[in-house]
Amino acid sequence: MCDSRSYSPFSVHSVYVSNDTSSGTFLFDGGSQLIDRRQFLHSNKFLDAPDFLHNHTVFCLRYDVFRHLSSKPLAMFTYCIVVIGIIFNACVFLVLMCGSMRRSTSFTLFLALTCFDLLSLASSLFALLFRTVMPYLKTSALFCKMFGIFFLYFRQCSTTTLLLIAIERCIVIKYPFCRYLFDKFRLPFLAFVMLMFVVPIPFDFVFYTSGALHCEAFDTLHAHRYQIFRGFFTVFSYAIIPFVGIAISNLLIIIELKNAKKRFIIKENDGTIRSLATNSAEKRGTTVMLFVASFAFLLLLGPFYVHWCITYLFYNYPQCHFTRNLYENVQVCMGVFHPYLTVIEKGMRELNHATNFLLYMATSSRFRSDFKTICFRLFYRIFGPVILFFLKHVCSCCTEPAFLVALQQNVSDTMDQETSLDTRRKNQAAYKTSHYFTNIERRRRQNQLLQAAFTDETNKIYSEITFVRRAKNIDCVMETL
């Protein structure tokens, strides 16, 4: 990247600026004597030079500031976010699998969203290890391709799954009878989303070769056109389309919920419907979870990709094109012009995949209740028998504590609760299916009765008209005679 072959010498020295920020930025005097010039990274004389786009030395120093920030402060911050996010998403996965949420389309999509967030954070953790612990893999073309592909793949699947949740909630709230269709075709929906992002992967392997650090494209016309398409496809599929779709879907959901609330108030005042205040909190649980996840997505991921689009449209200078990878080149321009802003935006992008647990805990009462129940259940199942064994056998001579009976009851209830939860889920699924088909059958019979009544009424009217016409014909015949 920034080396003695890419820009003119600085002063009377031959200059080398290493891209490996772990060893700093050094300038070589005469090619032999090592001079540490890392103090220039924060020197206004070089970093604030107005002609840095035309001065390769200053340009590379500005770029190295961005690389230094990315490898030191951002790396530590990202390490913490990624590790905590993996723990939090594991808790979300546990609550969804073992909790009391109804096994609907929203549940399946939220579970898929959690899995994709986990994989995204795992790929970020592997990226940090790749840059620090395993730098020898940078020269592997195959590893570079696979890492670059799957690093974006899981993020694209995550954002599109959130978009599917927003669309599903919007349609189901607007048209409740579409719920069964989503429950029936939820797995094909997810398979289609994953397949949509799998399609470009073979082309990535065909058109991208070793770039050591950035997975450059081949230096051909078709590869150049493809990498332009890949950059735009990444931004549109990961940011722009989900942004627009999630914002519109949530807006329509809010409007429909307000209209539904007005209708319920009117019907409740008229006495035509009972109050729904007792179970409204449970019914709006998944919708509230969608709202907070969408808000976090728009707030945390939005600035980075808005900055990306603005940079590509107005600040995508040829000096930033270190590689034949459009997505990386635009990020180079972002880092050169606004290094601190870009570092913060990248940290927020990682934070987007790690905060769902806190948001669900803060807004969903059912999620909090399930999490608390699961924690107590795991505690009693893992540590309960150990404590009972210790109190009964190891410390048999000790005075029996007062909480022993309660502990025995809790351990017994925990063992029975797992079977009861499975039975309740099966009963709920059976009730939901029978209730749906009962409603369908009831509506079909109502339509048949209405059609029969309409047919009888039509036949009656037709008979009366025929009778009147016959009477008139008879009168005409009588007058003629």
C-alpha positions in Angstrom: 0.0 0.0 0.0 1.8 3.2 1.2 5.5 2.4 0.4 8.4 3.9 -1.5 7.0 2.7 -4.8 3.6 4.5 -4.4 4.7 8.1 -3.7 7.6 10.4 -4.1 10.4 10.7 -1.5 9.9 12.9 1.5 12.7 15.5 1.9 16.0 13.8 1.2 15.0 10.5 2.6 13.7 7.4 1.0 10.3 6.8 2.7 8.6 3.6 3.8 5.3 3.6 5.7 4.3 0.2 6.9 0.7 -0.8 6.8 1.3 -3.1 9.8 0.3 -0.7 12.5 1.4 -3.1 15.2 5.0 -2.2 14.4 4.4 1.5 13.9 5.2 3.8 11.0 8.9 4.1 10.3 10.9 6.1 7.7 14.2 4.7 6.4 17.1 7.0 6.0 19.2 5.9 3.0 17.6 2.5 3.2 19.7 1.4 6.2 19.2 3.5 9.3 15.9 3.0 11.1 14.2 6.3 12.2 11.0 6.2 14.2 8.6 9.0 13.0 5.5 8.0 14.8 5.3 11.4 16.4 4.3 12.7 12.9 1.0 10.8 13.3 -0.3 13.6 15.5 1.5 16.5 14.0 -0.7 19.2 12.7 2.1 20.2 10.2 1.5 17.0 8.3 -2.0 15.8 9.2 -3.7 19.2 8.5 -1.9 20.0 5.3 -4.5 21.2 2.8 -2.8 19.5 -0.2 -2.6 16.0 1.4 -4.3 14.5 -1.6 -1.4 15.5 -3.8 1.3 14.8 -1.2 1.7 11.0 -0.9 3.7 11.2 2.3 1.2 13.2 4.2 -1.6 11.2 2.7 -0.1 7.9 4.0 0.6 9.5 7.4 -3.1 10.4 7.6 -4.1 6.9 6.5 -1.8 5.4 9.1 -3.5 7.5 11.8 -6.7 5.7 10.8 -5.0 2.3 10.8 -3.4 3.0 14.2 -6.8 4.0 15.7 -8.4 0.9 14.1 -5.8 -1.5 15.5 -5.4 0.0 19.0 -8.4 1.8 20.6 -11.0 0.3 18.3 -9.6 -3.2 18.7 -9.8 -3.1 22.5 -13.3 -1.6 22.3 -14.4 -4.2 19.7 -12.9 -7.1 21.7 -15.1 -6.1 24.7 -18.2 -5.6 22.5 -17.8 -8.9 20.7 -17.2 -11.0 23.7 -20.0 -9.5 25.7 -22.3 -9.6 22.6 -21.6 -13.3 22.1 -22.6 -14.0 25.8 -25.7 -11.8 25.4 -26.8 -13.5 22.2 -26.2 -16.9 23.7 -28.6 -15.8 26.5 -31.2 -14.7 23.9 -30.9 -18.0 22.1 -31.4 -19.9 25.4 -34.5 -17.8 26.3 -36.1 -18.3 22.9 -35.5 -22.0 22.8 -36.5 -22.7 26.4 -38.9 -19.9 27.1 -42.7 -19.7 26.7 -42.9 -17.8 23.5 -45.3 -19.2 21.0 -43.6 -21.0 18.1 -44.8 -18.7 15.4 -43.2 -17.1 12.4 -41.9 -14.2 14.5 -40.3 -16.6 16.9 -38.5 -18.5 14.1 -37.3 -15.2 12.6 -36.1 -13.8 15.9 -34.3 -17.1 16.5 -32.6 -16.8 13.1 -31.7 -13.2 13.8 -30.0 -14.2 17.0 -28.1 -17.0 15.2 -26.9 -14.6 12.5 -25.9 -12.0 15.1 -23.9 -14.7 16.9 -22.1 -15.7 13.7 -21.5 -12.0 12.9 -19.8 -11.4 16.2 -17.9 -14.7 16.0 -16.5 -13.6 12.6 -15.6 -10.2 14.1 -13.7 -12.0 16.9 -12.0 -14.2 14.3 -11.1 -11.0 12.3 -9.4 -9.5 15.4 -7.5 -12.8 16.0 -6.6 -12.8 12.3 -5.0 -9.4 12.5 -3.2 -9.9 15.8 -2.6 -13.6 16.7 -2.5 -15.1 13.2 -1.0 -12.5 10.8 0.7 -15.3 8.7 -2.8 -16.1 7.3 -2.8 -12.7 5.5 -0.9 -14.1 2.6 -3.3 -17.0 2.0 -5.6 -16.1 -1.0 -8.1 -18.8 -0.1 -8.4 -17.8 3.5 -8.7 -14.1 2.5 -11.5 -14.9 0.2 -13.4 -17.0 2.6 -12.9 -14.5 5.5 -14.1 -11.6 3.4 -17.1 -13.4 2.0 -18.5 -14.8 5.3 -17.6 -11.7 7.2 -20.2 -9.8 5.2 -22.5 -12.8 4.5 -23.7 -13.2 8.1 -24.3 -9.4 8.5 -26.3 -9.3 5.3 -28.4 -12.3 6.5 -28.9 -10.6 9.9 -30.2 -7.3 8.5 -32.4 -9.0 6.0 -33.9 -11.2 8.7 -34.8 -8.1 10.7 -36.4 -6.7 7.5 -38.4 -9.9 7.2 -39.6 -9.6 10.8 -40.7 -6.1 10.2 -42.6 -7.1 7.0 -44.2 -10.1 8.7 -45.4 -8.1 11.7 -46.7 -5.4 9.4 -48.8 -7.7 7.3 -50.0 -9.8 10.2 -51.1 -6.8 12.2 -52.8 -5.3 9.1 -54.3 -8.6 7.9 -54.5 -11.1 10.9 -55.7 -14.0 8.7 -52.3 -14.0 6.9 -50.7 -15.4 10.0 -51.3 -19.0 9.0 -49.6 -18.4 5.6 -46.5 -17.0 7.3 -46.5 -19.9 9.7 -46.7 -22.4 6.8 -44.0 -20.8 4.6 -41.6 -19.4 7.2 -38.9 -21.9 6.5 -39.0 -21.2 2.7 -38.7 -17.5 3.5 -35.5 -18.0 5.5 -34.1 -20.4 2.9 -34.8 -17.8 0.1 -33.0 -15.1 2.1 -29.9 -17.3 2.7 -29.9 -18.4 -0.9 -30.1 -14.8 -2.1 -26.8 -14.0 -0.4 -25.2 -17.4 -1.4 -25.5 -16.6 -5.1 -22.7 -14.1 -5.3 -20.2 -16.3 -3.4 -19.1 -18.4 -6.4 -18.4 -15.1 -8.3 -16.4 -13.9 -5.4 -14.1 -16.9 -5.7 -13.9 -16.5 -9.5 -13.2 -12.7 -9.7 -11.2 -12.2 -6.4 -7.6 -13.3 -5.9 -4.9 -12.7 -3.3 -4.8 -9.2 -1.9 -2.8 -10.2 1.2 -5.0 -7.9 3.3 -7.9 -6.7 1.2 -8.8 -9.6 -1.2 -8.2 -7.6 -4.4 -10.0 -8.4 -7.6 -8.2 -9.7 -10.7 -6.9 -6.9 -13.0 -9.4 -7.6 -15.8 -12.4 -5.7 -17.2 -15.0 -8.3 -16.0 -13.4 -8.4 -12.5 -13.4 -4.6 -12.4 -17.1 -4.5 -13.3 -17.9 -7.2 -10.8 -16.2 -5.6 -7.9 -18.1 -2.4 -8.6 -21.3 -4.4 -8.5 -20.2 -6.2 -5.3 -19.5 -3.0 -3.5 -22.9 -1.5 -4.4 -24.7 -4.9 -3.7 -23.1 -5.0 -0.2 -24.2 -1.4 0.6 -27.7 -1.8 -0.8 -28.4 -5.3 0.7 -26.8 -4.5 4.0 -27.9 -1.0 4.6 -30.1 0.9 2.1 -32.9 -1.6 1.3 -33.2 -2.8 5.0 -33.2 0.8 6.2 -36.1 1.8 3.9 -38.0 -1.4 4.4 -37.7 -1.4 8.2 -38.5 2.2 8.6 -41.6 2.0 6.4 -42.8 -1.3 8.0 -42.5 0.1 11.5 -44.2 3.3 10.5 -47.2 1.3 9.1 -47.3 -0.9 12.2 -47.5 2.2 14.5 -50.2 3.7 12.4 -52.2 0.4 12.4 -51.8 0.0 16.1 -53.1 3.5 16.8 -56.1 2.9 14.5 -56.7 -0.4 16.3 -56.5 1.2 19.7 -59.1 3.8 18.6 -61.4 1.0 17.3 -61.1 -1.0 20.6 -61.8 2.2 22.7 -65.0 2.9 20.6 -66.2 -0.7 20.8 -65.4 -0.9 24.6 -67.4 2.3 25.2 -70.3 0.9 23.2 -70.1 -2.4 25.2 -69.6 -4.5 22.1 -66.2 -5.8 23.1 -64.5 -6.7 26.4 -61.5 -4.8 27.7 -58.2 -6.2 26.3 -56.0 -4.5 29.0 -55.3 -7.8 30.8 -53.5 -9.6 28.0 -52.4 -6.8 25.7 -48.8 -6.8 27.2 -48.3 -10.4 26.1 -49.8 -9.9 22.7 -47.6 -7.0 21.8 -44.3 -8.6 23.1 -42.9 -9.6 19.7 -43.9 -6.2 18.2 -42.1 -4.3 20.9 -39.0 -6.5 20.4 -39.2 -5.6 16.7 -39.4 -1.9 17.5 -36.4 -1.8 19.8 -34.3 -4.0 17.4 -35.2 -1.8 14.5 -34.4 1.4 16.5 -31.0 -0.1 17.4 -30.4 -1.0 13.7 -31.2 2.4 12.4 -29.3 4.2 15.1 -26.1 2.2 15.2 -25.7 1.0 11.7 -27.1 4.0 9.9 -24.2 6.5 10.4 -21.6 4.2 8.9 -23.4 3.5 5.7 -24.7 7.1 5.2 -21.0 8.1 5.6 -20.1 5.4 3.1 -22.5 6.6 0.5 -21.6 10.3 0.9 -17.9 9.4 0.6 -18.5 7.4 -2.5 -20.5 10.1 -4.2 -18.4 13.1 -3.2 -15.0 12.1 -1.7 -14.0 8.9 -3.6 -10.7 10.2 -4.9 -8.2 8.1 -7.0 -5.6 8.5 -4.2 -7.7 6.2 -2.0 -7.7 3.3 -4.5 -4.9 1.3 -2.9 -6.6 -2.0 -3.9 -8.9 -3.3 -6.6 -11.7 -3.6 -4.0 -14.3 -0.9 -4.1 -15.7 -1.5 -0.6 -12.3 -1.3 1.0 -11.2 1.8 -1.1 -14.2 3.8 0.0 -13.4 2.9 3.6 -9.9 4.2 3.0 -11.3 7.5 1.9 -13.5 7.6 5.0 -10.6 6.9 7.2 -8.3 9.5 5.6 -10.9 12.3 5.7 -12.5 11.5 9.1 -10.5 8.9 11.0 -12.0 9.3 14.4 -15.6 9.4 13.0 -15.0 6.3 11.0 -13.6 4.4 14.0 -16.6 5.3 16.1 -19.0 4.3 13.4 -17.3 0.9 13.0 -17.6 0.4 16.8 -21.3 1.2 16.6 -21.7 -1.2 13.7 -20.4 -4.0 15.9 -22.6 -2.8 18.8 -25.6 -3.3 16.6 -25.2 -7.1 16.8 -24.6 -7.1 20.6 -27.3 -5.1 22.2 -30.5 -7.1 21.5 -30.4 -8.9 24.9 -30.4 -5.6 26.8 -33.2 -4.1 24.6 -35.4 -7.2 25.0 -34.8 -7.2 28.8 -35.8 -3.5 29.0 -39.0 -3.7 26.9 -40.4 -7.2 27.0 -42.0 -8.5 30.2 -42.4 -12.0 28.9 -38.7 -12.1 27.9 -37.7 -10.9 31.4 -40.0 -13.5 33.0 -38.6 -16.3 30.8 -35.0 -15.3 31.5 -35.6 -15.3 35.3 -37.4 -18.6 35.2 -34.7 -20.2 33.1 -32.0 -18.9 35.4 -33.7 -20.3 38.5 -34.4 -23.6 36.6 -30.8 -24.0 35.7 -29.6 -23.1 39.2 -31.9 -25.7 40.8 -31.1 -28.3 38.2 -27.3 -28.0 38.4 -26.7 -26.9 41.9 -29.8 -28.2 43.7 -29.0 -31.9 43.7 -25.4 -31.1 44.8 -26.6 -29.0 47.7 -29.2 -31.7 48.7 -26.5 -34.4 48.5 -24.2 -32.4 50.7 -26.8 -31.6 53.3 -28.1 -35.2 53.5 -25.0 -37.3 53.2 -21.8 -35.3 53.7 -23.2 -33.2 56.5 -25.7 -35.6 58.0 -24.8 -34.8 61.5 -25.5 -31.1 61.0 -28.7 -29.5 62.0 -31.2 -29.7 59.2 -31.6 -26.2 57.8 -35.0 -24.6 57.5 -34.8 -24.1 53.7 -34.2 -27.8 52.9 -37.8 -28.6 52.4 -38.3 -25.6 50.1 -35.1 -26.5 48.2 -36.4 -30.1 47.7 -39.7 -28.8 46.4 -38.0 -26.4 44.0 -35.8 -29.1 42.6 -38.8 -31.4 42.2 -40.8 -28.7 40.5 -37.9 -27.9 38.2 -37.8 -31.5 37.0 -41.6 -31.6 36.4 -41.7 -28.1 34.8 -39.7 -29.1 31.7 -42.2 -31.8 30.8 -45.2 -29.5 31.5 -43.7 -26.8 29.2 -43.3 -29.2 26.3 -46.9 -30.4 26.9 -48.2 -26.8 27.0 -46.4 -25.9 23.8 -47.9 -28.9 22.0 -51.3 -28.0 23.3 -50.9 -24.4 22.2 -49.9 -25.5 18.7 -52.8 -27.9 18.5 -55.2 -25.3 19.8 -53.9 -22.7 17.4 -54.3 -25.0 14.4 -57.8 -26.2 15.4 -58.8 -22.6 16.2 -57.6 -21.5 12.8 -59.5 -24.2 10.9 -62.6 -23.7 13.1 -62.6 -20.0 12.0 -62.1 -21.0 8.4 -65.0 -23.5 8.6 -67.2 -21.0 10.4 -66.5 -18.4 7.7 -67.1 -20.9 4.9 -70.5 -21.9 6.4 -71.4 -18.2 6.8 -70.6 -17.6 3.1 -72.7 -20.6 2.2 -75.6 -19.4 4.2 -75.3 -15.9 2.7 -75.1 -17.3 -0.8 -78.1 -19.6 -0.1 -80.1 -16.6 1.3 -79.1 -14.5 -1.6 -80.1 -17.2 -4.1 -83.4 -17.7 -2.3 -84.1 -14.0 -2.4 -83.1 -13.8 -6.0 -85.4 -16.7 -6.9 -88.2 -15.1 -5.0 -87.8 -11.8 -6.7 -87.5 -13.6 -10.1 -90.7 -15.5 -9.3 -92.6 -12.4 -8.4 -91.4 -10.7 -11.6 -92.4 -13.7 -13.7 -95.8 -13.7 -12.0 -96.4 -10.0 -12.7 -95.3 -10.5 -16.3 -97.7 -13.4 -16.7 -100.5 -11.4 -15.2 -99.9 -8.5 -17.5 -99.8 -10.9 -20.5 -103.1 -12.4 -19.4 -104.7 -8.9 -19.1 -103.4 -8.0 -22.5 -104.9 -11.1 -24.0 -108.2 -10.5 -22.3 -108.4 -7.0 -23.6 -107.7 -8.2 -27.1 -110.5 -10.6 -26.9 
